Structure formats: C-alpha cells, structure tokens
Amino acid sequence: MTLEELKIEYDKLQLKYGAKELDSIYNGGCTNNPDICFVFMNPTGKNIASSKEWKGIKSPWIGTKNIWDLFYELNLLDENIYKKIKTIKGNEWTEEFAKEVYEDISNHKIFITNLGKCTQLDARPLPDKVYKEYLSLLEKEIEIINPKVVILFGNQVSSIVLNEKISVSQCRKKEFIKEINNKEYKFYSVYYPVGNGRFNIDKSIEDIKYIMKTFN
C-alpha cells in the first residue's frame, strides 16, 4: 500500500466520522526516512485545505499560526516562511504557499500527520473508538515512510498508539519501542502544544530537543 492508496481509506472514514462538507486532511513532509514523524490528534475546519474548493495539498495545519511556533523554535522551519505565516491571515494562505511550507518541512527531514484524519468543524473531542479505527492506517503510514523516531502529542493519542495508559507528565523523554510488521520503531510521548495545551509548548520544545539529540 502507498500513501496515495491510504487516502482512499481516510476519505471513507471522513464520511463516517468527519464533517460532510469538509475533506480529510492527510499528511505532509519528508516521506522517505524522515528524522521525525510528528503525530497530532485530528484536523478541524480551521485548516483551510479541508475546504472542497481547495485544490492544493491537504496537509496538517494549513492556514493556522500557533503550531508553527513549535517547528520554528526547533529549527525545523525557515525563518522567512515562519515570518510570513505569522504575518498573513489564515485565509490568505495560497495553494502555492502551502506547497512552499511543506517543501521546507520536507527539507528539514520531518513528516507531519494526525492519528485521525477526519476533519471536524471545530475542536470537539473525539472518542477513543474513532481514533482506534485509524490506528492500523497510521501504522501503515509509519511503515511506508520509515522514520527514525515517532513523536506522539498528548495522552489520548499516545495511549491509543502505544496501547497502554499514558500520562505525558509521567513519561517525559522516555523511549517506547513498538513493533510494526516485524520492525521496531522508537516512540516518544510529549505534551500537546496547541489549543488548551498551549501553555505546555515550552515543555514540548524541551523534550523534542532532547529527542533530536538522540539521533543527531
């Protein structure tokens, strides 16, 4: 299975669990042995790429501002691109600019995805059972791109992916090993750095910098 073939499965689940008037948001960045695969929760309608009129890439966080603070502070985003993101309004992102952002993300050897690809109108919480329907697809995604490490954001995503009760505050900088199709991958759980978790962004940055040192 390829990343393109996975989109077909994501779109089926969008019809089942997402807003009918919005499209799935898939992933973006380096798809060939990235240093890090970042796994967030699920997209919302704030991502302007979820519009059915949007013909460009449908990657996470397009048209948003706050999450890019994290990548910039980690030296994983070009300064000029970051300044433009912080200057323009969300609806001023163009398909060309979104492509430019994700080409830069790819050049920094990272891959950005969500556990759930079902776009919601707002930031409503999703039940575990919805995320669990995406788990095998995420595992296939990881198998295809073959990252050095996988970083999971937040307790819910971490608990589902690692199949154990995870409290980020209790396992900061702890390495977890998970086997996917007979290959072992390294996972870390870090604080969710946006929305209600915005006040934890400094801890997220601190922990990710530590993780990055383990393979640099």
Secondary structure, DSSP 4 states (H G I P E B T S, - for coil): --HHHHHHHHHHHHHHHS-TTB----EEE--SS-SEEEEES--BTTSGGGBTT--S---TTTT--THHHHHHHTT-S-HHHHHHHHHS-GGG--HHHHHHHHHHHHHTTEEEEES----BSS-PPPPHHHHHHHHHHHHHHHHHH--SEEEEESHHHHHHHHTS---GGGSTT--EEEEETTEEEEEEEE---SGGGGGGHHHHHHHHHHHHHTT-
